[in-house]
Amino acid sequence: MTTADRRYHHPVSFTWWARKPSYLLFVLRELSSVFVAWFVVYLLLLVAAVSSGNESYQGFLEWSSHPLMIALNVIAFAFVLLHAVTWFGLAPKAIVLRLGSWRVPPNLILAAHYGAWLVISVAVAWVILR
Amino acid sequence: MTTKRSPEPFAWLLFSSGGMAAAMLIPVLLLLFGIVFPLGWLSAPSHDRLAAVLTHPVTLLVLFGLCVLALFHWAHRFRYTLYDGLQLRKAAPVIAVLCYGGAAVGSVIAAFVLIRAL
């Protein structure tokens, strides 16, 4: 059984996120998850098209080069980049790594994430393009 | 005495693994298949070539992991976006069920699509 929450809640306006650039960036970062989900849909459509044969794969390529699809994916790419940059930016704050009594410096943790990102991206591109 | 365990740490674990997988893998894949190939900057791989990459068990496993984790990452983050961004705290239980339920259904669909590719 639940009872009504009777604590005081300071009223927050519906447009609180428009008040400061840092609030707006926060909301955009949170919205990036919608484009992460869109990518999963797009990827599964690609996989389904490839496994249905060459004809449906060519159909997918044609559909994906429609100007509206390209526009959507350019926006999605910008949001996914925002996600990656803000995610790696948080990593040194979230990860405290100690080797013996030595604490790995936050900048090194940040650099390691960008390094891994570069290596993985190049490896994925190589597998697809070779 | 029974202790009530919150599922929150488990949801957060999925959220953070999904955030990492998405950050590492999605930009390059979306750049290639969403922008570079459609604009013709590079020619898209042939069907035979892409089918060979996709039917490799390692590729399917990586893509399945990426899909599941990315979907639960979305569910967790979008849930809080709706709570805070749109001030929908009263609808919290419904939103949680819709978000995680959506991610679970999406994961099952991903499994079907990827197994069919094998």
gemmi code that builds the backbone of each chain (N, CA, C; Angstrom):
import gemmi

chains = {
    "A": [
        ("MET", (0.838, -1.197, 0.000), (0.000, 0.000, 0.000), (0.872, 1.246, 0.000)),
        ("THR", (0.504, 2.198, -0.791), (1.298, 3.421, -0.845), (0.484, 4.576, -0.290)),
        ("THR", (1.181, 5.482, 0.353), (0.526, 6.693, 0.827), (1.044, 7.861, -0.001)),
        ("ALA", (0.255, 8.910, -0.048), (0.658, 10.060, -0.849), (1.945, 10.666, -0.289)),
        ("ASP", (2.821, 11.121, -1.200), (4.058, 11.755, -0.794), (3.728, 13.160, -0.298)),
        ("ARG", (3.919, 13.362, 1.013), (3.513, 14.667, 1.570), (4.694, 15.582, 1.849)),
        ("ARG", (5.903, 15.155, 1.423), (7.042, 16.052, 1.599), (6.895, 17.261, 0.675)),
        ("TYR", (7.623, 18.316, 1.002), (7.556, 19.514, 0.163), (8.361, 19.308, -1.119)),
        ("HIS", (7.749, 19.627, -2.225), (8.469, 19.587, -3.499), (8.481, 20.980, -4.093)),
        ("HIS", (9.684, 21.479, -4.312), (9.787, 22.795, -4.938), (9.300, 22.681, -6.373)),
        ("PRO", (8.348, 23.532, -6.788), (7.848, 23.403, -8.157), (8.946, 23.721, -9.178)),
        ("VAL", (9.046, 22.864, -10.197), (10.042, 23.069, -11.255), (9.289, 23.351, -12.538)),
        ("SER", (9.688, 24.404, -13.217), (8.980, 24.751, -14.445), (9.244, 23.710, -15.530)),
        ("PHE", (8.345, 23.639, -16.477), (8.446, 22.667, -17.562), (9.653, 22.961, -18.457)),
        ("THR", (10.088, 24.206, -18.483), (11.183, 24.597, -19.395), (12.480, 24.879, -18.631)),
        ("TRP", (12.685, 24.185, -17.494), (13.881, 24.431, -16.679), (15.171, 24.233, -17.463)),
        ("TRP", (15.141, 23.317, -18.435), (16.361, 22.953, -19.163), (16.818, 24.051, -20.124)),
        ("ALA", (15.948, 25.045, -20.388), (16.322, 26.113, -21.327), (17.002, 27.287, -20.613)),
        ("ARG", (17.088, 27.198, -19.277), (17.567, 28.364, -18.536), (19.073, 28.573, -18.615)),
        ("LYS", (19.839, 27.495, -18.662), (21.300, 27.616, -18.662), (21.878, 26.690, -19.711)),
        ("PRO", (23.010, 27.070, -20.360), (23.643, 26.169, -21.337), (23.986, 24.814, -20.729)),
        ("SER", (24.418, 24.804, -19.450), (24.794, 23.519, -18.847), (23.572, 22.618, -18.674)),
        ("TYR", (22.404, 23.208, -18.407), (21.177, 22.408, -18.313), (20.823, 21.831, -19.679)),
        ("LEU", (20.975, 22.674, -20.720), (20.637, 22.241, -22.081), (21.542, 21.081, -22.499)),
        ("LEU", (22.850, 21.216, -22.185), (23.795, 20.154, -22.536), (23.427, 18.859, -21.824)),
        ("PHE", (22.999, 18.971, -20.569), (22.571, 17.796, -19.800), (21.404, 17.097, -20.494)),
        ("VAL", (20.407, 17.898, -20.917), (19.227, 17.301, -21.548), (19.594, 16.681, -22.898)),
        ("LEU", (20.464, 17.361, -23.662), (20.891, 16.799, -24.954), (21.626, 15.480, -24.733)),
        ("ARG", (22.472, 15.427, -23.696), (23.209, 14.203, -23.389), (22.245, 13.076, -23.043)),
        ("GLU", (21.227, 13.403, -22.256), (20.248, 12.375, -21.898), (19.463, 11.919, -23.129)),
        ("LEU", (19.177, 12.890, -24.035), (18.418, 12.539, -25.243), (19.234, 11.684, -26.210)),
        ("SER", (20.568, 11.688, -26.060), (21.395, 10.873, -26.952), (20.969, 9.409, -26.896)),
        ("SER", (20.389, 8.980, -25.772), (19.990, 7.580, -25.634), (18.929, 7.201, -26.674)),
        ("VAL", (18.112, 8.172, -27.083), (17.094, 7.892, -28.107), (17.788, 7.511, -29.426)),
        ("PHE", (18.904, 8.183, -29.733), (19.606, 7.896, -30.975), (20.430, 6.616, -30.869)),
        ("VAL", (20.851, 6.271, -29.657), (21.484, 4.969, -29.431), (20.466, 3.867, -29.762)),
        ("ALA", (19.222, 4.052, -29.280), (18.174, 3.068, -29.570), (17.855, 3.054, -31.067)),
        ("TRP", (17.836, 4.223, -31.709), (17.595, 4.280, -33.158), (18.665, 3.479, -33.897)),
        ("PHE", (19.921, 3.595, -33.451), (20.985, 2.860, -34.130), (20.741, 1.352, -34.057)),
        ("VAL", (20.258, 0.863, -32.907), (19.988, -0.576, -32.782), (18.939, -0.999, -33.828)),
        ("VAL", (17.896, -0.182, -33.981), (16.862, -0.466, -34.984), (17.480, -0.495, -36.383)),
        ("TYR", (18.290, 0.515, -36.684), (18.923, 0.642, -38.005), (19.841, -0.553, -38.285)),
        ("LEU", (20.624, -0.935, -37.266), (21.546, -2.066, -37.405), (20.781, -3.362, -37.673)),
        ("LEU", (19.679, -3.580, -36.925), (18.913, -4.818, -37.108), (18.252, -4.846, -38.485)),
        ("LEU", (17.823, -3.677, -38.985), (17.260, -3.629, -40.335), (18.330, -3.992, -41.373)),
        ("LEU", (19.551, -3.511, -41.161), (20.662, -3.840, -42.065), (20.946, -5.342, -42.037)),
        ("VAL", (21.047, -5.901, -40.808), (21.340, -7.334, -40.679), (20.235, -8.162, -41.335)),
        ("ALA", (18.974, -7.773, -41.085), (17.847, -8.510, -41.670), (17.911, -8.436, -43.198)),
        ("ALA", (18.255, -7.257, -43.740), (18.332, -7.101, -45.190), (19.446, -7.962, -45.773)),
        ("VAL", (20.619, -7.962, -45.123), (21.748, -8.753, -45.634), (21.400, -10.238, -45.613)),
        ("SER", (20.754, -10.698, -44.533), (20.478, -12.133, -44.467), (19.325, -12.545, -45.378)),
        ("SER", (18.566, -11.566, -45.916), (17.505, -11.914, -46.875), (18.017, -11.987, -48.312)),
        ("GLY", (19.283, -11.663, -48.536), (19.836, -11.780, -49.881), (20.258, -10.441, -50.472)),
        ("ASN", (20.924, -10.530, -51.618), (21.512, -9.333, -52.238), (20.460, -8.293, -52.600)),
        ("GLU", (19.287, -8.785, -53.081), (18.264, -7.838, -53.546), (17.798, -6.933, -52.405)),
        ("SER", (17.523, -7.529, -51.247), (17.039, -6.695, -50.132), (18.173, -5.843, -49.561)),
        ("TYR", (19.419, -6.331, -49.676), (20.558, -5.508, -49.244), (20.656, -4.256, -50.121)),
        ("GLN", (20.511, -4.433, -51.446), (20.545, -3.268, -52.349), (19.385, -2.321, -52.027)),
        ("GLY", (18.222, -2.906, -51.668), (17.077, -2.090, -51.266), (17.382, -1.263, -50.022)),
        ("PHE", (18.087, -1.892, -49.071), (18.468, -1.169, -47.845), (19.402, -0.012, -48.182)),
        ("LEU", (20.393, -0.290, -49.078), (21.352, 0.764, -49.432), (20.638, 1.946, -50.086)),
        ("GLU", (19.645, 1.625, -50.938), (18.893, 2.686, -51.611), (18.091, 3.506, -50.593)),
        ("TRP", (17.424, 2.787, -49.670), (16.637, 3.445, -48.617), (17.523, 4.320, -47.736)),
        ("SER", (18.724, 3.806, -47.413), (19.605, 4.551, -46.506), (20.198, 5.785, -47.174)),
        ("SER", (20.156, 5.866, -48.513), (20.707, 7.063, -49.162), (19.626, 8.085, -49.512)),
        ("HIS", (18.400, 7.845, -49.045), (17.367, 8.868, -49.176), (17.786, 10.083, -48.337)),
        ("PRO", (17.633, 11.324, -48.880), (18.092, 12.518, -48.149), (17.564, 12.605, -46.709)),
        ("LEU", (16.316, 12.186, -46.480), (15.764, 12.261, -45.119), (16.487, 11.289, -44.177)),
        ("MET", (16.831, 10.108, -44.723), (17.543, 9.127, -43.904), (18.942, 9.622, -43.579)),
        ("ILE", (19.597, 10.233, -44.593), (20.947, 10.757, -44.346), (20.878, 11.864, -43.292)),
        ("ALA", (19.866, 12.743, -43.424), (19.717, 13.832, -42.446), (19.517, 13.263, -41.038)),
        ("LEU", (18.646, 12.265, -40.922), (18.398, 11.637, -39.619), (19.680, 11.037, -39.054)),
        ("ASN", (20.445, 10.367, -39.924), (21.652, 9.702, -39.435), (22.770, 10.682, -39.114)),
        ("VAL", (22.804, 11.845, -39.807), (23.784, 12.877, -39.446), (23.468, 13.409, -38.042)),
        ("ILE", (22.178, 13.655, -37.777), (21.765, 14.115, -36.443), (22.087, 13.034, -35.402)),
        ("ALA", (21.744, 11.784, -35.745), (22.010, 10.669, -34.825), (23.503, 10.555, -34.536)),
        ("PHE", (24.336, 10.739, -35.575), (25.791, 10.644, -35.406), (26.285, 11.729, -34.447)),
        ("ALA", (25.749, 12.961, -34.599), (26.138, 14.059, -33.703), (25.789, 13.706, -32.255)),
        ("PHE", (24.605, 13.144, -32.046), (24.196, 12.777, -30.681), (25.047, 11.635, -30.126)),
        ("VAL", (25.386, 10.671, -30.988), (26.190, 9.537, -30.529), (27.608, 10.002, -30.171)),
        ("LEU", (28.130, 10.979, -30.945), (29.435, 11.556, -30.603), (29.362, 12.289, -29.262)),
        ("LEU", (28.269, 13.038, -29.059), (28.073, 13.735, -27.773), (28.056, 12.712, -26.639)),
        ("HIS", (27.363, 11.592, -26.873), (27.329, 10.531, -25.861), (28.735, 10.028, -25.563)),
        ("ALA", (29.505, 9.720, -26.636), (30.837, 9.134, -26.444), (31.747, 10.105, -25.686)),
        ("VAL", (31.758, 11.379, -26.116), (32.658, 12.356, -25.498), (32.291, 12.592, -24.031)),
        ("THR", (30.972, 12.734, -23.743), (30.576, 12.969, -22.353), (30.790, 11.701, -21.515)),
        ("TRP", (30.605, 10.528, -22.139), (30.804, 9.267, -21.415), (32.268, 9.102, -21.006)),
        ("PHE", (33.168, 9.318, -21.978), (34.605, 9.185, -21.661), (35.028, 10.274, -20.664)),
        ("GLY", (34.395, 11.444, -20.761), (34.704, 12.533, -19.845), (34.362, 12.195, -18.398)),
        ("LEU", (33.337, 11.353, -18.224), (32.929, 10.968, -16.873), (33.780, 9.832, -16.314)),
        ("ALA", (34.365, 9.036, -17.222), (35.073, 7.825, -16.794), (36.127, 8.092, -15.718)),
        ("PRO", (36.992, 9.135, -15.872), (38.019, 9.348, -14.830), (37.411, 9.692, -13.479)),
        ("LYS", (36.182, 10.234, -13.474), (35.529, 10.551, -12.195), (34.929, 9.285, -11.592)),
        ("ALA", (34.463, 8.360, -12.464), (33.788, 7.162, -11.971), (34.778, 6.057, -11.607)),
        ("ILE", (35.936, 6.050, -12.290), (36.890, 4.953, -12.079), (38.069, 5.445, -11.252)),
        ("VAL", (38.255, 4.851, -10.089), (39.450, 5.130, -9.288), (40.261, 3.847, -9.284)),
        ("LEU", (41.394, 3.885, -9.998), (42.202, 2.679, -10.168), (43.488, 2.816, -9.366)),
        ("ARG", (43.739, 1.855, -8.486), (44.971, 1.894, -7.689), (45.834, 0.690, -8.016)),
        ("LEU", (47.098, 0.950, -8.276), (48.062, -0.136, -8.436), (48.981, -0.044, -7.230)),
        ("GLY", (48.765, -0.929, -6.274), (49.482, -0.795, -5.010), (49.023, 0.487, -4.337)),
        ("SER", (49.972, 1.364, -4.026), (49.589, 2.613, -3.369), (49.483, 3.752, -4.396)),
        ("TRP", (49.761, 3.431, -5.673), (49.753, 4.463, -6.709), (48.366, 4.578, -7.317)),
        ("ARG", (47.829, 5.786, -7.300), (46.548, 5.994, -7.950), (46.786, 6.425, -9.393)),
        ("VAL", (46.217, 5.648, -10.328), (46.383, 5.982, -11.746), (45.757, 7.364, -11.981)),
        ("PRO", (46.534, 8.326, -12.544), (46.004, 9.687, -12.694), (44.784, 9.735, -13.614)),
        ("PRO", (43.797, 10.603, -13.287), (42.566, 10.697, -14.081), (42.839, 10.928, -15.567)),
        ("ASN", (43.856, 11.755, -15.884), (44.139, 12.027, -17.299), (44.548, 10.777, -18.058)),
        ("LEU", (45.238, 9.873, -17.362), (45.674, 8.628, -18.000), (44.463, 7.738, -18.288)),
        ("ILE", (43.500, 7.737, -17.362), (42.274, 6.950, -17.568), (41.504, 7.506, -18.759)),
        ("LEU", (41.444, 8.856, -18.843), (40.764, 9.496, -19.972), (41.464, 9.133, -21.282)),
        ("ALA", (42.788, 9.241, -21.294), (43.568, 8.944, -22.507), (43.396, 7.485, -22.915)),
        ("ALA", (43.333, 6.585, -21.924), (43.169, 5.158, -22.227), (41.831, 4.909, -22.924)),
        ("HIS", (40.781, 5.614, -22.486), (39.477, 5.449, -23.124), (39.510, 5.926, -24.572)),
        ("TYR", (40.122, 7.105, -24.802), (40.210, 7.609, -26.178), (41.077, 6.693, -27.038)),
        ("GLY", (42.143, 6.151, -26.442), (43.001, 5.219, -27.163), (42.239, 3.971, -27.577)),
        ("ALA", (41.481, 3.420, -26.629), (40.683, 2.226, -26.911), (39.642, 2.528, -27.988)),
        ("TRP", (39.038, 3.715, -27.908), (38.023, 4.131, -28.889), (38.630, 4.139, -30.296)),
        ("LEU", (39.829, 4.718, -30.402), (40.510, 4.805, -31.695), (40.828, 3.410, -32.240)),
        ("VAL", (41.402, 2.559, -31.378), (41.795, 1.211, -31.813), (40.565, 0.418, -32.263)),
        ("ILE", (39.486, 0.470, -31.459), (38.276, -0.286, -31.792), (37.657, 0.238, -33.085)),
        ("SER", (37.614, 1.571, -33.248), (37.008, 2.149, -34.451), (37.782, 1.740, -35.705)),
        ("VAL", (39.120, 1.803, -35.620), (39.945, 1.417, -36.767), (39.754, -0.067, -37.070)),
        ("ALA", (39.724, -0.901, -36.033), (39.559, -2.345, -36.228), (38.210, -2.654, -36.886)),
        ("VAL", (37.136, -2.005, -36.420), (35.805, -2.247, -36.986), (35.783, -1.797, -38.454)),
        ("ALA", (36.329, -0.608, -38.728), (36.358, -0.100, -40.106), (37.164, -1.041, -40.996)),
        ("TRP", (38.257, -1.593, -40.457), (39.095, -2.498, -41.241), (38.329, -3.770, -41.595)),
        ("VAL", (37.607, -4.330, -40.610), (36.835, -5.557, -40.857), (35.790, -5.315, -41.953)),
        ("ILE", (35.163, -4.135, -41.929), (34.089, -3.855, -42.893), (34.641, -3.508, -44.271)),
        ("LEU", (35.756, -2.776, -44.303), (36.222, -2.199, -45.577), (37.265, -3.037, -46.306)),
        ("ARG", (37.921, -3.956, -45.633), (39.064, -4.647, -46.271), (38.605, -5.468, -47.457)),
    ],
    "B": [
        ("MET", (13.822, -12.128, 9.185), (13.663, -10.779, 8.635), (14.021, -10.780, 7.164)),
        ("THR", (13.182, -10.171, 6.378), (13.493, -10.101, 4.949), (13.978, -8.696, 4.611)),
        ("THR", (14.976, -8.650, 3.754), (15.443, -7.341, 3.289), (14.933, -7.140, 1.867)),
        ("LYS", (14.489, -5.938, 1.604), (13.981, -5.631, 0.278), (15.150, -5.160, -0.587)),
        ("ARG", (15.446, -5.905, -1.613), (16.555, -5.533, -2.474), (16.052, -4.693, -3.645)),
        ("SER", (16.744, -3.608, -3.882), (16.370, -2.757, -5.004), (17.024, -3.284, -6.277)),
        ("PRO", (16.285, -3.313, -7.393), (16.898, -3.756, -8.648), (17.771, -2.659, -9.264)),
        ("GLU", (17.826, -1.488, -8.610), (18.515, -0.335, -9.186), (19.990, -0.600, -9.543)),
        ("PRO", (20.783, -1.263, -8.649), (22.182, -1.490, -9.027), (22.320, -2.330, -10.300)),
        ("PHE", (21.439, -3.311, -10.481), (21.494, -4.159, -11.675), (21.172, -3.337, -12.924)),
        ("ALA", (20.129, -2.477, -12.810), (19.767, -1.607, -13.931), (20.917, -0.654, -14.252)),
        ("TRP", (21.586, -0.176, -13.205), (22.685, 0.764, -13.414), (23.873, 0.071, -14.069)),
        ("LEU", (24.103, -1.210, -13.699), (25.207, -1.972, -14.301), (24.975, -2.141, -15.806)),
        ("LEU", (23.729, -2.487, -16.173), (23.393, -2.616, -17.592), (23.534, -1.260, -18.296)),
        ("PHE", (23.086, -0.197, -17.604), (23.174, 1.150, -18.161), (24.621, 1.521, -18.456)),
        ("SER", (25.513, 1.251, -17.494), (26.883, 1.705, -17.688), (27.641, 0.817, -18.675)),
        ("SER", (27.391, -0.504, -18.677), (28.041, -1.323, -19.717), (27.533, -0.926, -21.095)),
        ("GLY", (26.230, -0.637, -21.176), (25.646, -0.222, -22.449), (26.211, 1.107, -22.910)),
        ("GLY", (26.421, 2.017, -21.968), (26.997, 3.311, -22.318), (28.394, 3.159, -22.887)),
        ("MET", (29.165, 2.246, -22.294), (30.528, 2.027, -22.777), (30.523, 1.359, -24.151)),
        ("ALA", (29.714, 0.296, -24.304), (29.647, -0.403, -25.598), (29.178, 0.550, -26.690)),
        ("ALA", (28.169, 1.372, -26.374), (27.629, 2.310, -27.362), (28.681, 3.340, -27.753)),
        ("ALA", (29.414, 3.867, -26.764), (30.421, 4.897, -27.043), (31.556, 4.337, -27.904)),
        ("MET", (31.944, 3.083, -27.645), (33.078, 2.488, -28.362), (32.714, 2.059, -29.780)),
        ("LEU", (31.495, 1.512, -29.969), (31.189, 0.851, -31.245), (30.244, 1.621, -32.168)),
        ("ILE", (29.298, 2.373, -31.610), (28.265, 2.956, -32.477), (28.793, 4.068, -33.395)),
        ("PRO", (29.665, 4.994, -32.912), (30.077, 6.069, -33.830), (30.651, 5.556, -35.158)),
        ("VAL", (31.568, 4.595, -35.110), (32.192, 4.131, -36.357), (31.165, 3.429, -37.253)),
        ("LEU", (30.286, 2.612, -36.649), (29.291, 1.884, -37.442), (28.275, 2.838, -38.073)),
        ("LEU", (27.832, 3.829, -37.286), (26.840, 4.774, -37.807), (27.463, 5.684, -38.858)),
        ("LEU", (28.727, 6.074, -38.653), (29.417, 6.914, -39.644), (29.493, 6.186, -40.984)),
        ("LEU", (29.887, 4.892, -40.942), (30.040, 4.133, -42.194), (28.688, 3.849, -42.845)),
        ("PHE", (27.772, 3.206, -42.099), (26.528, 2.739, -42.718), (25.449, 3.813, -42.806)),
        ("GLY", (25.575, 4.892, -42.024), (24.548, 5.928, -42.058), (24.932, 7.134, -42.893)),
        ("ILE", (26.249, 7.374, -43.086), (26.688, 8.596, -43.763), (27.644, 8.296, -44.927)),
        ("VAL", (28.749, 7.586, -44.646), (29.807, 7.412, -45.653), (29.328, 6.602, -46.861)),
        ("PHE", (28.710, 5.439, -46.636), (28.213, 4.618, -47.757), (27.028, 5.284, -48.455)),
        ("PRO", (26.019, 5.792, -47.697), (24.886, 6.435, -48.371), (25.303, 7.629, -49.235)),
        ("LEU", (26.316, 8.399, -48.806), (26.743, 9.557, -49.595), (27.730, 9.165, -50.690)),
        ("GLY", (28.143, 7.898, -50.708), (29.041, 7.433, -51.758), (30.486, 7.870, -51.579)),
        ("TRP", (30.870, 8.307, -50.358), (32.264, 8.685, -50.126), (33.177, 7.472, -50.290)),
        ("LEU", (32.661, 6.320, -49.843), (33.318, 5.038, -50.082), (32.228, 4.102, -50.591)),
        ("SER", (32.609, 3.125, -51.438), (31.556, 2.229, -51.898), (31.240, 1.199, -50.813)),
        ("ALA", (29.955, 0.905, -50.664), (29.512, -0.047, -49.647), (30.068, -1.430, -49.979)),
        ("PRO", (30.365, -2.235, -48.948), (30.867, -3.591, -49.214), (29.834, -4.407, -50.003)),
        ("SER", (30.340, -5.348, -50.803), (29.425, -6.195, -51.577), (28.607, -7.065, -50.627)),
        ("HIS", (27.488, -7.588, -51.155), (26.630, -8.429, -50.317), (27.382, -9.657, -49.803)),
        ("ASP", (28.142, -10.304, -50.693), (28.881, -11.509, -50.297), (29.840, -11.218, -49.147)),
        ("ARG", (30.550, -10.104, -49.294), (31.555, -9.705, -48.306), (30.895, -9.455, -46.942)),
        ("LEU", (29.810, -8.646, -46.960), (29.140, -8.290, -45.707), (28.471, -9.515, -45.083)),
        ("ALA", (27.902, -10.385, -45.940), (27.265, -11.597, -45.424), (28.306, -12.485, -44.743)),
        ("ALA", (29.521, -12.527, -45.328), (30.583, -13.341, -44.730), (30.971, -12.796, -43.359)),
        ("VAL", (31.076, -11.459, -43.236), (31.409, -10.854, -41.939), (30.299, -11.131, -40.927)),
        ("LEU", (29.040, -10.958, -41.380), (27.897, -11.067, -40.466), (27.651, -12.483, -39.974)),
        ("THR", (27.938, -13.473, -40.806), (27.638, -14.851, -40.398), (28.728, -15.416, -39.486)),
        ("HIS", (29.799, -14.652, -39.279), (30.828, -15.113, -38.353), (30.270, -15.059, -36.921)),
        ("PRO", (30.404, -16.164, -36.169), (29.826, -16.192, -34.813), (30.320, -15.054, -33.925)),
        ("VAL", (31.593, -14.663, -34.068), (32.121, -13.583, -33.217), (31.379, -12.273, -33.506)),
        ("THR", (31.152, -11.988, -34.811), (30.413, -10.774, -35.177), (29.019, -10.796, -34.565)),
        ("LEU", (28.337, -11.941, -34.693), (26.967, -12.031, -34.184), (26.921, -11.855, -32.669)),
        ("LEU", (27.915, -12.433, -31.994), (27.968, -12.317, -30.536), (28.201, -10.863, -30.110)),
        ("VAL", (29.144, -10.202, -30.808), (29.434, -8.791, -30.491), (28.198, -7.935, -30.759)),
        ("LEU", (27.544, -8.165, -31.909), (26.371, -7.358, -32.249), (25.221, -7.623, -31.284)),
        ("PHE", (25.064, -8.887, -30.855), (23.995, -9.191, -29.904), (24.256, -8.482, -28.574)),
        ("GLY", (25.498, -8.569, -28.105), (25.850, -7.875, -26.864), (25.620, -6.382, -26.987)),
        ("LEU", (26.038, -5.814, -28.121), (25.863, -4.370, -28.341), (24.381, -4.004, -28.330)),
        ("CYS", (23.547, -4.794, -29.020), (22.109, -4.484, -29.093), (21.468, -4.522, -27.707)),
        ("VAL", (21.713, -5.607, -26.959), (21.078, -5.761, -25.649), (21.532, -4.649, -24.700)),
        ("LEU", (22.848, -4.439, -24.617), (23.359, -3.437, -23.680), (22.918, -2.034, -24.077)),
        ("ALA", (22.967, -1.734, -25.380), (22.573, -0.396, -25.845), (21.091, -0.151, -25.557)),
        ("LEU", (20.259, -1.184, -25.717), (18.822, -1.019, -25.454), (18.557, -0.760, -23.970)),
        ("PHE", (19.273, -1.499, -23.086), (19.063, -1.263, -21.652), (19.666, 0.069, -21.213)),
        ("HIS", (20.728, 0.487, -21.903), (21.276, 1.831, -21.658), (20.212, 2.881, -21.990)),
        ("TRP", (19.593, 2.715, -23.163), (18.510, 3.631, -23.555), (17.391, 3.623, -22.505)),
        ("ALA", (16.964, 2.409, -22.122), (15.824, 2.286, -21.194), (16.080, 3.065, -19.907)),
        ("HIS", (17.282, 2.879, -19.345), (17.596, 3.498, -18.062), (17.671, 5.022, -18.174)),
        ("ARG", (18.368, 5.478, -19.218), (18.558, 6.916, -19.370), (17.250, 7.612, -19.754)),
        ("PHE", (16.501, 6.979, -20.652), (15.256, 7.588, -21.131), (14.225, 7.647, -20.007)),
        ("ARG", (14.261, 6.630, -19.139), (13.367, 6.603, -17.983), (13.575, 7.853, -17.126)),
        ("TYR", (14.838, 8.177, -16.850), (15.104, 9.353, -16.026), (14.878, 10.650, -16.797)),
        ("THR", (15.072, 10.605, -18.121), (14.769, 11.793, -18.929), (13.279, 12.121, -18.814)),
        ("LEU", (12.448, 11.091, -18.853), (11.003, 11.323, -18.732), (10.632, 11.795, -17.327)),
        ("TYR", (11.232, 11.172, -16.298), (10.939, 11.591, -14.919), (11.276, 13.073, -14.726)),
        ("ASP", (12.553, 13.402, -15.048), (13.066, 14.730, -14.697), (12.722, 15.766, -15.754)),
        ("GLY", (12.927, 15.382, -17.012), (12.760, 16.347, -18.094), (11.312, 16.776, -18.235)),
        ("LEU", (10.406, 15.819, -18.148), (8.993, 16.140, -18.369), (8.192, 16.157, -17.062)),
        ("GLN", (8.917, 16.038, -15.932), (8.249, 16.111, -14.617), (7.120, 15.076, -14.507)),
        ("LEU", (7.451, 13.815, -14.824), (6.423, 12.771, -14.825), (6.617, 11.781, -13.677)),
        ("ARG", (7.055, 12.270, -12.532), (7.355, 11.374, -11.425), (6.165, 10.517, -10.989)),
        ("LYS", (4.967, 11.049, -11.174), (3.784, 10.288, -10.739), (3.595, 9.015, -11.549)),
        ("ALA", (4.050, 9.069, -12.820), (3.879, 7.907, -13.695), (5.084, 6.978, -13.650)),
        ("ALA", (5.948, 7.140, -12.618), (7.209, 6.405, -12.572), (7.096, 4.896, -12.800)),
        ("PRO", (6.178, 4.179, -12.106), (6.133, 2.722, -12.321), (5.781, 2.346, -13.760)),
        ("VAL", (4.841, 3.067, -14.352), (4.443, 2.773, -15.729), (5.613, 3.016, -16.683)),
        ("ILE", (6.324, 4.142, -16.474), (7.453, 4.474, -17.336), (8.537, 3.412, -17.228)),
        ("ALA", (8.814, 2.961, -15.993), (9.854, 1.946, -15.806), (9.494, 0.655, -16.538)),
        ("VAL", (8.235, 0.234, -16.412), (7.802, -1.004, -17.079), (7.916, -0.855, -18.603)),
        ("LEU", (7.489, 0.306, -19.126), (7.532, 0.513, -20.577), (8.979, 0.549, -21.084)),
        ("CYS", (9.866, 1.227, -20.346), (11.252, 1.354, -20.811), (11.994, 0.018, -20.768)),
        ("TYR", (12.028, -0.633, -19.564), (12.756, -1.900, -19.475), (12.051, -2.992, -20.271)),
        ("GLY", (10.711, -2.950, -20.291), (9.967, -3.922, -21.099), (10.288, -3.760, -22.575)),
        ("GLY", (10.351, -2.511, -23.026), (10.707, -2.234, -24.422), (12.093, -2.767, -24.754)),
        ("ALA", (13.035, -2.558, -23.818), (14.404, -3.045, -24.044), (14.427, -4.573, -24.083)),
        ("ALA", (13.621, -5.230, -23.227), (13.579, -6.698, -23.212), (12.995, -7.231, -24.519)),
        ("VAL", (11.891, -6.623, -24.985), (11.281, -7.049, -26.252), (12.274, -6.823, -27.403)),
        ("GLY", (12.941, -5.666, -27.397), (13.941, -5.363, -28.421), (15.071, -6.377, -28.429)),
        ("SER", (15.484, -6.843, -27.233), (16.557, -7.836, -27.148), (16.140, -9.163, -27.768)),
        ("VAL", (14.877, -9.551, -27.542), (14.377, -10.802, -28.127), (14.342, -10.683, -29.657)),
        ("ILE", (13.863, -9.518, -30.144), (13.833, -9.293, -31.602), (15.258, -9.346, -32.165)),
        ("ALA", (16.211, -8.722, -31.448), (17.611, -8.721, -31.892), (18.130, -10.156, -31.993)),
        ("ALA", (17.788, -10.992, -30.986), (18.230, -12.390, -31.007), (17.693, -13.108, -32.242)),
        ("PHE", (16.402, -12.910, -32.544), (15.795, -13.551, -33.716), (16.489, -13.108, -35.008)),
        ("VAL", (16.658, -11.791, -35.161), (17.253, -11.252, -36.390), (18.681, -11.770, -36.566)),
        ("LEU", (19.447, -11.813, -35.458), (20.850, -12.213, -35.564), (20.986, -13.719, -35.778)),
        ("ILE", (20.121, -14.527, -35.139), (20.193, -15.982, -35.338), (19.815, -16.323, -36.782)),
        ("ARG", (18.849, -15.580, -37.332), (18.428, -15.817, -38.711), (19.572, -15.538, -39.697)),
        ("ALA", (20.481, -14.636, -39.300), (21.599, -14.296, -40.178), (22.640, -15.406, -40.217)),
        ("LEU", (22.630, -16.263, -39.190), (23.674, -17.300, -39.069), (23.618, -18.299, -40.226)),
    ],
}
model = gemmi.Model(1)
for chain_id, residues in chains.items():
    chain = gemmi.Chain(chain_id)
    for i, (resn, *xyz) in enumerate(residues, 1):
        res = gemmi.Residue()
        res.name, res.seqid = resn, gemmi.SeqId(i, " ")
        for name, pos in zip(("N", "CA", "C"), xyz):
            atom = gemmi.Atom()
            atom.name, atom.element = name, gemmi.Element(name[0])
            atom.pos, atom.b_iso = gemmi.Position(*pos), 0.0
            res.add_atom(atom)
        chain.add_residue(res)
    model.add_chain(chain)
structure = gemmi.Structure()
structure.add_model(model)
structure.setup_entities()
